[in-house]
Amino acid sequence: MKNHLPLTRRKFIRTTAASSVALGWLGSGQAPRVLAATADKPALLGGTPAHQGGWVSWPQWRAEWEPKMLEVWRSRHWFRGSGTHVAEFEKGYAKLLGAKRCLATSSGTTALIVGLHALDVDAGDEVIVSPYTFSASYNAILSLKALPVFADTDPATLTINPALIESRITERTRAIMPVHIFGMPCEMEAINAIARKHKLAVIEDACQAWLAEYQGRKCGTLGDLGTFSFQESKHLPSGEGGAITSMSEELIDKCDSYHNCGRAVGTNQGTGCFTRGVNYRMTQAQAVLLQLQFDKLVQETEVRRANADYLSANLGKIPGITPVRLPANSRPVWHLYSFRYDASRFNGLSRDQFARAMGAEGVPCGGVYREQYYEGLLDEAIASRGFKRLWSPERLKAYRDSFPELKGNKQVCETTVSFVQSMLLADRRAMDDILEAIRKIQAHSAALAKA
């Protein structure tokens, strides 16, 4: 089973069955009981699948939302400027995160573009970013004719390694973009210290980190600006949609002007009615749908956390499976639940073979991101007329030649295994099924490697 780009996450989501069928347990943290001879054999070798129920489908719809959604459609006030729902969403989401202000946008990508513009990232600038992320992080930087410069991934955390950031700073560096990938907070204390030292802006890519916490504060309030996505696969979905959060009135006003065709707003008056701008506004219907899910998001976040904690405590006991290390005093939200897989502890069973065996057990999983800097996106950018005008041939060659230095990211791309977030909404017995599936596969890995 191969998983390439993040769209494959949706392939993990399955229609919920009536109930999960699982093996019993002797007790928390103990080995599962073997109920039959076939139960101990992997499904690929003729055994009974560990998980025979389905998984929670995503996104979800609730009938009680329909009157409010119909109300906004029937009002015929759908554009941001013809109603109050977007402003109400912004106020509510800011309160949920403890941010001073929030601005709704049309997507997470546009939130990044608007935020970078507000932080004065311009053509010819450089932005330091994690290489282990969705391509939107890169594309937002490229859209401003700036260069995404990679500080390597820490294999233990799957996030940017703060110790390697300063080595990437040049006279053109304008900002740092830490990515709270899969809803796991970055080491923001160290990142912010580097930013202060070098007078750099910090824009958090929190597009997968709604309600994630670091040292008592929510992601999206830890840098100059935070950005979020509400795309269909996300924990708070509206098909498309995004948001920018900040503790700065001035920065949000700059974002507001830019996302709304350059109209003067609040403290961002400029010299007339308009500044530079685009149209990246959220619609009234998107805002209503998002507000209806606030309580659901809070409740489900706790369910995901509890199940992820249970998995991590038990997966760490299985040789060859390494749960992700989290920053001290942090609380992830697990957009994907990930761990590192060591094939050598599974008799050489490759990650793809492992994922195939897990799928047969009724537990879909796989890799997510590859080394995207080798897939043409960046080669196309630096070969363009604009980038050749902005950077010397020597700088662009050195930039391209630096990709093999990203050894941590290469390791992460080759060894990470992930479960989609909706699987964490299942009951505890389903988590036991996941653990049992892995134990069965390891016990029979030599035979599976030859199958």
C-alpha positions as CSV (number, residue, x, y, z in Angstrom):
1,M,0.0,0.0,0.0
2,K,1.6,3.3,-1.1
3,N,0.6,6.7,0.2
4,H,2.1,9.7,-1.6
5,L,0.5,13.0,-1.2
6,P,-1.7,14.1,1.7
7,L,-4.9,13.5,-0.3
8,T,-4.3,9.8,0.4
9,R,-5.3,10.5,4.0
10,R,-8.9,10.4,2.9
11,K,-8.4,6.9,1.6
12,F,-7.9,5.8,5.2
13,I,-11.4,7.0,6.2
14,R,-13.9,4.2,6.1
15,T,-17.6,4.0,6.6
16,T,-18.4,3.2,10.2
17,A,-19.6,-0.3,10.8
18,A,-22.2,-1.3,13.4
19,S,-19.5,-2.2,15.9
20,S,-15.8,-3.0,16.2
21,V,-14.8,-6.7,16.6
22,A,-11.7,-7.1,18.6
23,L,-9.7,-9.4,20.7
24,G,-10.1,-9.1,24.4
25,W,-7.5,-7.8,26.8
26,L,-6.3,-9.0,30.2
27,G,-5.9,-5.5,31.3
28,S,-4.5,-2.1,30.3
29,G,-1.0,-2.4,28.9
30,Q,-1.0,-6.2,29.1
31,A,-0.7,-8.6,26.2
32,P,-4.0,-9.5,24.5
33,R,-5.6,-12.9,24.9
34,V,-5.4,-15.3,22.0
35,L,-8.9,-16.6,21.4
36,A,-8.2,-19.0,18.5
37,A,-5.3,-20.3,16.5
38,T,-6.2,-18.1,13.6
39,A,-6.3,-15.0,15.8
40,D,-2.6,-15.1,16.3
41,K,-1.8,-15.3,12.6
42,P,-1.8,-12.2,10.3
43,A,-4.7,-11.9,7.9
44,L,-2.3,-12.1,5.0
45,L,-1.3,-15.6,6.2
46,G,-4.8,-16.8,6.6
47,G,-5.6,-15.5,10.1
48,T,-8.5,-13.5,11.3
49,P,-8.2,-9.7,10.8
50,A,-7.6,-7.9,14.1
51,H,-10.2,-5.2,13.4
52,Q,-13.3,-6.3,11.7
53,G,-15.4,-3.2,12.2
54,G,-15.3,0.0,10.2
55,W,-13.9,3.4,11.2
56,V,-15.6,6.7,11.7
57,S,-16.3,8.4,8.3
58,W,-15.2,12.0,7.6
59,P,-16.3,14.7,7.3
60,Q,-19.4,14.4,9.5
61,W,-22.9,15.9,9.1
62,R,-25.5,16.5,11.8
63,A,-29.2,17.0,11.0
64,E,-29.5,19.6,13.7
65,W,-27.2,21.9,11.7
66,E,-29.6,22.1,8.7
67,P,-32.0,24.8,9.9
68,K,-29.1,27.3,10.5
69,M,-27.5,26.4,7.2
70,L,-30.8,26.8,5.3
71,E,-31.3,30.1,7.1
72,V,-28.1,31.6,5.7
73,W,-28.8,30.3,2.1
74,R,-32.3,31.5,2.1
75,S,-31.2,35.0,3.4
76,R,-29.4,35.4,0.0
77,H,-26.6,37.2,2.0
78,W,-23.7,35.0,1.2
79,F,-20.8,37.4,0.6
80,R,-18.7,38.4,3.6
81,G,-19.8,42.0,3.4
82,S,-23.5,41.3,3.4
83,G,-23.9,39.6,6.7
84,T,-22.5,39.1,10.2
85,H,-21.6,35.4,10.4
86,V,-18.0,35.7,9.3
87,A,-17.3,38.3,11.9
88,E,-19.0,36.2,14.5
89,F,-16.9,33.2,13.5
90,E,-13.7,35.3,13.8
91,K,-14.7,36.5,17.3
92,G,-15.5,32.9,18.4
93,Y,-12.4,31.3,17.0
94,A,-10.2,34.0,18.5
95,K,-11.8,33.3,21.9
96,L,-11.4,29.5,21.4
97,L,-7.6,30.0,20.9
98,G,-7.0,32.8,23.3
99,A,-5.9,35.1,20.4
100,K,-6.6,38.8,20.4
101,R,-7.9,38.8,16.8
102,C,-8.8,36.4,14.0
103,L,-9.3,36.9,10.3
104,A,-11.2,34.3,8.2
105,T,-9.9,33.5,4.7
106,S,-10.8,31.3,1.8
107,S,-8.3,28.6,2.6
108,G,-5.3,27.7,4.7
109,T,-3.0,28.4,1.7
110,T,-4.4,31.9,1.3
111,A,-4.1,32.5,5.0
112,L,-0.4,31.8,4.7
113,I,0.0,34.1,1.6
114,V,-1.9,36.9,3.4
115,G,0.1,36.4,6.6
116,L,3.5,36.4,4.8
117,H,2.5,39.6,3.0
118,A,1.5,41.3,6.2
119,L,4.9,40.4,7.7
120,D,6.5,42.1,4.7
121,V,7.9,39.0,3.0
122,D,8.6,40.2,-0.5
123,A,10.2,39.2,-3.8
124,G,13.8,38.2,-3.2
125,D,13.3,37.4,0.5
126,E,14.0,34.0,2.1
127,V,11.7,32.2,4.6
128,I,13.0,29.3,6.7
129,V,10.5,26.4,6.8
130,S,10.3,22.7,7.6
131,P,10.7,20.4,4.6
132,Y,8.2,17.8,6.2
133,T,4.9,19.5,5.3
134,F,2.3,19.8,2.7
135,S,3.3,21.6,-0.5
136,A,1.1,24.6,0.4
137,S,3.7,25.7,2.9
138,Y,6.2,26.0,0.1
139,N,3.8,27.4,-2.5
140,A,2.7,30.2,-0.2
141,I,6.3,31.4,0.0
142,L,6.9,30.9,-3.7
143,S,3.7,32.9,-4.5
144,L,5.4,36.0,-3.1
145,K,8.6,35.3,-5.2
146,A,10.4,34.4,-2.0
147,L,12.6,31.3,-1.5
148,P,11.6,28.5,1.0
149,V,14.8,27.6,2.7
150,F,14.7,24.3,4.6
151,A,16.0,23.6,8.1
152,D,16.1,19.8,8.5
153,T,13.4,17.7,10.2
154,D,14.2,16.2,13.6
155,P,13.3,12.5,13.2
156,A,12.3,12.3,16.8
157,T,9.6,15.0,16.6
158,L,8.8,15.1,12.8
159,T,9.0,18.9,13.1
160,I,11.7,21.5,12.3
161,N,15.0,21.1,14.2
162,P,15.6,24.4,16.0
163,A,19.3,23.7,16.3
164,L,19.7,23.8,12.5
165,I,17.8,27.1,11.8
166,E,20.6,29.6,12.4
167,S,22.8,27.8,9.8
168,R,20.2,28.6,7.2
169,I,19.9,32.3,7.9
170,T,21.3,34.7,5.3
171,E,21.1,38.5,4.8
172,R,17.9,37.9,2.8
173,T,16.0,35.9,5.5
174,R,12.9,37.6,6.5
175,A,10.8,35.1,8.5
176,I,10.6,31.6,10.0
177,M,7.6,29.4,9.3
178,P,7.5,26.5,11.8
179,V,4.9,23.9,10.8
180,H,3.0,22.1,13.6
181,I,2.7,19.0,11.4
182,F,-0.1,16.5,12.2
183,G,-1.1,18.8,15.1
184,M,2.1,18.4,17.0
185,P,3.6,21.6,18.3
186,C,7.1,22.7,17.3
187,E,9.7,23.8,19.9
188,M,8.5,27.3,19.8
189,E,10.5,28.7,22.7
190,A,13.8,27.9,20.9
191,I,12.4,29.1,17.5
192,N,11.1,32.4,18.9
193,A,14.5,33.0,20.6
194,I,16.3,32.6,17.3
195,A,13.8,35.0,15.6
196,R,14.3,37.6,18.3
197,K,18.1,37.4,18.0
198,H,18.0,37.9,14.3
199,K,15.0,40.2,14.1
200,L,12.9,37.8,12.1
201,A,9.2,37.4,11.9
202,V,7.5,34.1,12.9
203,I,4.4,32.8,11.1
204,E,3.1,29.6,12.4
205,D,1.7,27.1,9.9
206,A,-0.9,25.7,12.3
207,C,-3.1,24.4,9.4
208,Q,-3.3,21.0,11.1
209,A,-3.1,22.2,14.7
210,W,-6.5,23.5,15.9
211,L,-6.4,23.7,19.7
212,A,-2.9,22.2,20.0
213,E,-1.1,23.7,23.0
214,Y,2.5,24.6,23.8
215,Q,3.5,25.7,27.3
216,G,-0.1,26.6,28.2
217,R,-0.8,28.6,25.0
218,K,-2.6,27.5,21.8
219,C,-0.7,27.1,18.6
220,G,-1.5,30.1,16.4
221,T,-0.8,32.5,19.3
222,L,2.9,31.8,19.7
223,G,4.4,33.7,16.8
224,D,3.6,37.0,15.1
225,L,0.8,35.3,13.2
226,G,-0.8,31.8,13.1
227,T,-2.6,30.3,10.1
228,F,-5.2,27.5,10.0
229,S,-7.0,25.4,7.4
230,F,-10.6,24.2,7.4
231,Q,-10.4,22.0,4.3
232,E,-12.7,18.9,4.2
233,S,-10.2,16.5,5.9
234,K,-9.5,18.8,8.8
235,H,-10.8,18.5,12.3
236,L,-12.8,21.7,11.8
237,P,-14.0,21.4,8.2
238,S,-16.0,23.6,5.8
239,G,-14.9,22.1,2.5
240,E,-12.4,25.0,2.1
241,G,-11.6,27.9,4.4
242,G,-8.8,29.3,6.6
243,A,-8.0,31.7,9.3
244,I,-5.2,34.0,10.6
245,T,-4.7,34.6,14.3
246,S,-2.6,37.1,16.2
247,M,-2.1,39.0,19.4
248,S,-1.5,42.1,17.3
249,E,-4.3,44.4,16.1
250,E,-2.1,46.1,13.6
251,L,-1.0,42.8,11.9
252,I,-4.5,41.5,11.6
253,D,-5.7,44.9,10.2
254,K,-2.9,44.6,7.5
255,C,-4.1,41.0,6.8
256,D,-7.7,42.2,6.6
257,S,-6.9,44.9,4.1
258,Y,-4.9,42.6,1.8
259,H,-7.4,39.8,1.8
260,N,-10.3,42.2,1.1
261,C,-9.1,43.8,-2.2
262,G,-6.8,46.2,-0.4
263,R,-9.6,48.1,1.4
264,A,-8.4,50.3,4.3
265,V,-9.3,48.7,7.7
266,G,-8.8,49.8,11.3
267,T,-5.2,50.8,11.9
268,N,-4.2,50.0,8.3
269,Q,-5.4,53.2,6.5
270,G,-2.5,53.8,4.2
271,T,-2.7,57.1,2.2
272,G,-6.1,56.5,0.7
273,C,-9.0,54.0,0.6
274,F,-7.0,51.2,-0.9
275,T,-3.7,49.4,-0.5
276,R,-2.4,46.4,-2.5
277,G,-4.9,43.5,-2.1
278,V,-6.5,40.3,-3.3
279,N,-9.9,38.6,-2.7
280,Y,-9.4,35.8,-0.3
281,R,-12.6,36.3,1.7
282,M,-14.6,33.6,3.5
283,T,-18.3,33.2,2.7
284,Q,-21.1,33.5,5.2
285,A,-22.1,29.8,4.8
286,Q,-18.6,28.6,5.5
287,A,-18.5,30.7,8.7
288,V,-21.9,29.3,9.9
289,L,-20.8,25.7,9.3
290,L,-17.6,26.3,11.2
291,Q,-19.3,27.9,14.2
292,L,-21.7,25.0,14.5
293,Q,-18.7,22.7,15.0
294,F,-16.9,24.5,17.8
295,D,-18.2,22.3,20.6
296,K,-17.8,19.2,18.5
297,L,-14.1,20.1,17.9
298,V,-13.4,20.6,21.6
299,Q,-15.1,17.3,22.6
300,E,-13.4,15.2,19.8
301,T,-10.0,16.7,20.5
302,E,-10.1,15.1,24.0
303,V,-11.1,11.8,22.5
304,R,-8.3,11.8,20.0
305,R,-5.8,12.8,22.7
306,A,-6.9,10.0,25.1
307,N,-6.7,7.4,22.3
308,A,-3.3,8.7,21.1
309,D,-1.9,8.6,24.6
310,Y,-3.0,5.0,25.0
311,L,-1.5,4.0,21.7
312,S,1.8,5.8,22.5
313,A,2.1,4.2,25.9
314,N,1.7,0.7,24.4
315,L,3.4,1.1,21.0
316,G,6.6,2.2,22.8
317,K,6.8,-1.4,24.2
318,I,7.0,-2.9,20.7
319,P,10.5,-3.2,19.3
320,G,10.8,-1.4,16.1
321,I,8.0,1.1,16.8
322,T,8.9,4.5,18.1
323,P,6.2,7.0,19.0
324,V,6.9,10.7,18.3
325,R,8.6,12.7,21.0
326,L,6.6,15.8,22.0
327,P,7.9,19.1,23.4
328,A,7.6,19.4,27.2
329,N,4.3,20.8,28.4
330,S,2.6,20.4,25.0
331,R,-0.7,18.9,23.9
332,P,-1.0,17.8,20.3
333,V,-4.3,17.3,18.5
334,W,-3.3,14.5,16.2
335,H,-4.5,15.3,12.7
336,L,-2.6,12.2,11.9
337,Y,-1.2,9.8,14.5
338,S,2.3,8.9,13.5
339,F,5.2,6.7,14.6
340,R,8.6,5.6,13.2
341,Y,8.9,2.1,11.8
342,D,12.2,0.2,11.9
343,A,12.1,-2.6,9.3
344,S,15.2,-4.2,10.8
345,R,13.2,-5.1,13.9
346,F,10.5,-6.7,11.7
347,N,12.9,-9.1,9.9
348,G,13.3,-6.7,7.0
349,L,9.6,-6.3,6.3
350,S,9.5,-3.1,4.3
351,R,7.3,-0.2,5.3
352,D,5.0,-0.8,2.3
353,Q,4.7,-4.5,3.2
354,F,4.0,-3.5,6.8
355,A,1.2,-1.1,5.6
356,R,-0.2,-3.8,3.3
357,A,-0.3,-6.3,6.2
358,M,-2.0,-3.7,8.5
359,G,-4.6,-3.0,5.8
360,A,-5.4,-6.7,5.7
361,E,-5.9,-6.5,9.5
362,G,-8.5,-3.8,8.9
363,V,-6.2,-1.1,10.1
364,P,-5.4,1.3,7.1
365,C,-2.1,3.2,7.4
366,G,0.9,4.3,5.4
367,G,3.4,7.0,4.7
368,V,2.3,10.6,4.0
369,Y,5.0,13.0,2.6
370,R,7.9,12.2,0.4
371,E,11.0,14.4,-0.3
372,Q,8.9,16.9,-2.2
373,Y,11.9,19.1,-3.0
374,Y,12.9,16.5,-5.5
375,E,9.5,16.4,-7.3
376,G,9.8,19.3,-9.6
377,L,8.0,22.1,-7.7
378,L,11.2,23.9,-6.6
379,D,13.1,23.2,-9.8
380,E,10.3,24.9,-11.7
381,A,10.4,27.9,-9.5
382,I,14.2,28.5,-9.5
383,A,14.3,28.0,-13.2
384,S,11.7,30.7,-13.8
385,R,12.6,34.1,-15.2
386,G,11.5,35.8,-12.0
387,F,13.7,33.8,-9.7
388,K,16.7,34.1,-12.0
389,R,16.3,37.9,-11.8
390,L,16.1,37.9,-8.1
391,W,18.9,35.5,-7.2
392,S,22.3,34.8,-8.6
393,P,23.1,31.6,-10.4
394,E,25.5,30.7,-7.6
395,R,22.8,31.1,-4.9
396,L,20.3,29.1,-6.8
397,K,22.8,26.3,-7.4
398,A,23.8,26.2,-3.8
399,Y,20.2,26.2,-2.8
400,R,19.4,23.2,-5.0
401,D,22.6,21.4,-4.0
402,S,21.6,21.7,-0.3
403,F,18.7,19.3,-0.6
404,P,20.8,16.1,0.1
405,E,21.8,17.7,3.4
406,L,18.3,17.1,4.6
407,K,19.1,13.7,6.0
408,G,16.7,13.9,8.9
409,N,13.8,14.6,6.6
410,K,14.8,11.8,4.3
411,Q,14.8,9.4,7.2
412,V,11.4,10.7,8.3
413,C,9.9,10.3,4.9
414,E,11.1,6.8,4.6
415,T,10.2,5.5,8.0
416,T,7.0,7.3,9.2
417,V,3.7,5.4,9.4
418,S,0.5,7.3,10.0
419,F,-3.2,6.7,10.9
420,V,-5.8,9.1,9.8
421,Q,-7.4,11.3,12.6
422,S,-10.9,9.9,12.4
423,M,-9.5,6.5,13.5
424,L,-8.7,8.1,16.9
425,L,-12.5,8.7,17.3
426,A,-13.2,5.0,17.7
427,D,-13.5,3.3,21.0
428,R,-10.7,1.9,23.2
429,R,-11.3,-1.7,21.9
430,A,-10.4,-0.4,18.4
431,M,-7.2,1.0,19.7
432,D,-6.5,-2.5,21.1
433,D,-7.1,-3.9,17.7
434,I,-4.4,-1.6,16.2
435,L,-1.9,-2.8,18.8
436,E,-2.8,-6.4,18.3
437,A,-2.4,-6.0,14.5
438,I,1.1,-4.7,14.9
439,R,2.1,-7.4,17.4
440,K,0.8,-10.1,15.1
441,I,2.7,-8.7,12.1
442,Q,5.9,-8.5,14.1
443,A,5.6,-12.0,15.4
444,H,5.2,-13.3,11.8
445,S,7.3,-10.7,10.0
446,A,9.8,-13.1,8.6
447,A,7.0,-15.1,6.9
448,L,5.3,-11.9,5.7
449,A,8.5,-10.5,4.2
450,K,8.7,-13.6,2.0
451,A,5.0,-13.6,1.1
